[in-house]
Amino acid sequence: DVTGLDDDVRRLLRSYAFPGNVRELRNLVERGVILGDGPTLTTRELSDLTSTPSSLPAAEELELAILEERAIRAVFEQSGGNQAETARLLGIGTDALRYRLRKHALR
């Protein structure tokens, strides 16, 4: 379980504009907790704030796809396969979730 934020994450969160408001912040932290593997949330788990997908090389795009698949799988399993709950936890619509479930063969 994540119990804290490292200093770099605190600085990053303070400097980010959060165009999606508090809900975006909550969803970002929830995803970070899901992806995290230690007691402290690091910038590694919040990499979507520090890079833009359009500027990523092909290998990093593949890595991002793998991370997306892992995050969706973890939340999908955590919610007992409930698509509406999974979409809510990920902060995406159910149609977007269904697309990603098919994309990653997670049905």
N, C-alpha and C positions, 0 to 999 in steps of 0.2 A: 504494500500500500504506500502511496505517495503521501508524505507528511509535510513536505516543504518545497520551497523554490530556491534554486541556487541564485547567486547574485546576478549573473548574466541574464537569467530569465526575468528577474525583477526589473532590471534596466530595460530589457526588450519590451516588456509589457507596459512600462511607463511611457516609452517612446512611440508605441504603435497607436495609430489613430482609431482603430476599431470602427470602421465604417458601418458595421452591422450591429453596433451598440453592445449592450451588456450580454445579450444572447450569444453574440459571436464570441465574446470573451469566455463565457461559460462553456460553449461547445469546444472551443480551442483547448481549454484546460481539461475537459473531459477526455478529449482525444489524446492529449498528452499523458494523462493518467493511464489510459488503456495501453498506449504504446510504451510507457515507461517500465523499466525493470529494476528500479531501485527506490529508495525512500525519498529521493529528491528529484523534482522535475527539472530537467536540463534543457538547453537550447536544442539538443538533438531531437527531443520529442516535439519541439515547436518549430521544426525546420520550415514549415510553410510560411512562417512570418519572415524568414531570413532569405528566401529565394523565390524567384518567380518561375513558374513552369515553362514559360516560353523561352527562357534563356538556358534551360538545362540541356546538357549533352544527352545523347541517346542512352548511355549507360545509367545516368542519373534518373532519366525518365522511367527506365525499367525498374530501378530501385524504388522510385516513388509508387509505381504500380504495385510492386510487391508489398510496400508498406500499407497502401490503400487496402489491398486484399486482406492483409493480416488484421488491420483495424476493423474492417467490416466483419470479418469472420469472428473476431473476439466479441464484438458487440452483439452480433446475431446470435452467437451461442449464449452469451450472458442473458439475453432477453428471451431465451427459450425458443428461438426461431420466429418470434413475433415481429413481423415486418414493420408494423406501425410503430412499435416501441423502438425498434432498431433505428428507423428513420428519425424518430424524435431525438434519441440519444446522440445521433451523428449530426443532427441539425440540417438534415436534407429532407426533401419530399419523398413520399413513398414511390412515386414514379422513378425518381433518380436512384433510389435504393434498388428497385427491381432491375433497372438497367445494369447497375453495378453487380448485383447478384448474378445476373446472366453473364456479364462480361468476365467475371471471375469464377464462373461455374460453381456457385455456392448454394444452389437450390437444394 
